[in-house]
């Protein structure tokens, strides 16, 4: 079989075959083989050694289409990063200078238009950044800076950052009265908590309360963010964690969102060996929960 393998993947293939024979377990690996016309084809192999038969059992799949899709995805991500985000940052800076009257005063109507465009540019930059970050996180390219911290203290920092949004929406935030220790990348995990709290604020009814709870569960810690929003139908509760999926009620359809926040949150939580989900009933609000390995038990 190795005679068919391309030169650049021959050594890896030999190593994988040897490992499969030694472990006597199913082994999967990728390589490239030569066709009769001399062209190379990407392949995905699944092999297992049978001591009884003294033979390998192999299944090979043509992997060229998936590899091409991966290449296109990489080109798309590079385009987002270099060809879109950089010009948008320049446009955002230009609108900021206009808002600061660098080029002279504008009418009230003109300033309102500039503010609207500035917000739109900021939203586009955030969406691009989220999309790039999801790929990095899922690919394991983020080096987690894990530290043992008080989860309640991180929640309080997130609450401070979102105070003006809650005040604007006439929402009260009820902070947890218990605490627990977790090992997290605090800066990265702040994005999870701020996303969950900001969503709860946006989708809650005015003059209502968003409640945050922390509970120690054996060797796990659960964080819950409870809102009084429109709720989410059971068939949509998994979909909201997918990219570009927004399934809240019709009354919220005018609220701008990239549809990436919960996808980013799930990617970050899973990198922390945790899980995330939602419990909800239409018309009765939603409870978003995050479950993490316990750092050092309950405190406070």
Long-range contacts (C-beta under 8 A, 24 or more apart in sequence): 1-58, 4-33, 4-34, 5-31, 5-32, 5-33, 5-34, 6-31, 6-32, 6-33, 6-34, 6-40, 8-32, 13-45, 16-45, 16-47, 17-47, 17-56, 20-47, 20-48, 20-49, 20-56, 21-49, 21-56, 24-48, 24-49, 24-51, 30-63, 42-66, 42-67, 73-135, 77-131, 77-132, 77-135, 80-128, 80-131, 80-132, 81-128, 81-132, 84-128, 85-125, 85-128, 85-129, 85-132, 88-121, 88-124, 88-125, 88-128, 89-125, 91-121, 92-118, 92-121, 92-122, 92-125, 95-121, 123-256, 123-258, 126-258, 127-258, 127-260, 130-258, 130-260, 130-261, 130-263, 130-264, 131-243, 131-260, 133-264, 133-267, 134-243, 134-260, 134-263, 134-264, 134-267, 137-264, 137-267, 137-268, 137-271, 138-267, 140-271, 142-185, 142-188, 142-271, 144-185, 144-188, 144-271, 144-272, 145-185, 145-186, 145-187, 145-188, 146-183, 146-184, 146-185, 147-183, 147-184, 147-185, 147-186, 148-181, 148-182, 148-183, 148-295, 148-296, 149-181, 149-182, 149-183, 149-184, 149-186, 149-295, 150-179, 150-180, 150-181, 150-299, 150-300, 151-179, 151-180, 151-181, 151-182, 151-184, 151-214, 151-221, 151-223, 152-176, 152-178, 152-179, 152-180, 152-214, 152-300, 153-179, 154-184, 154-186, 154-189, 154-190, 154-193, 155-193, 155-212, 155-214, 155-223, 157-190, 158-190, 158-193, 158-194, 158-197, 159-197, 159-212, 161-194, 162-194, 162-197, 162-198, 162-201, 165-198, 165-201, 165-202, 166-201, 166-210, 169-201, 169-202, 169-204, 169-206, 170-206, 170-207, 171-201, 171-204, 171-206, 171-207, 171-208, 171-209, 171-210, 172-208, 172-209, 172-210, 173-197, 173-201, 173-209, 173-210, 173-212, 174-209, 174-210, 174-211, 174-212, 175-212, 176-212, 176-213, 176-214, 178-213, 178-214, 178-215, 178-216, 178-298, 178-300, 179-214, 179-298, 179-299, 179-300, 180-214, 180-215, 180-216, 180-221, 180-294, 180-295, 180-297, 180-298, 180-299, 181-221, 181-294, 181-295, 181-296, 181-297, 181-298, 181-299, 182-221, 182-292, 182-293, 182-294, 182-295, 183-293, 183-295, 184-272, 184-292, 184-295, 185-272, 188-268, 189-268, 189-272, 191-264, 191-265, 191-268, 192-265, 192-268, 192-269, 192-276, 192-290, 193-223, 193-225, 195-261, 195-262, 195-264, 195-265, 196-225, 196-265, 196-288, 196-290, 197-225, 199-225, 199-227, 199-261, 199-262, 199-288, 200-225, 200-226, 200-227, 200-229, 200-286, 200-288, 201-227, 202-252, 202-255, 203-227, 203-229, 203-230, 203-248, 203-252, 203-255, 203-286, 204-228, 204-229, 204-285, 205-229, 216-294, 216-297, 216-298, 217-291, 218-294, 219-293, 219-294, 220-291, 220-292, 220-293, 220-294, 221-291, 221-292, 221-293, 221-294, 221-295, 222-289, 222-290, 222-291, 222-292, 223-289, 223-290, 223-291, 223-292, 224-287, 224-288, 224-289, 224-290, 225-287, 225-288, 225-289, 226-285, 226-286, 226-287, 227-285, 227-286, 227-287, 228-285, 229-285, 229-286, 230-282, 230-283, 231-280, 231-281, 231-282, 231-283, 231-284, 231-285, 231-286, 232-278, 232-280, 232-282, 232-286, 233-282, 234-280, 237-277, 237-278, 237-280, 240-278, 241-265, 241-266, 241-276, 241-277, 249-282
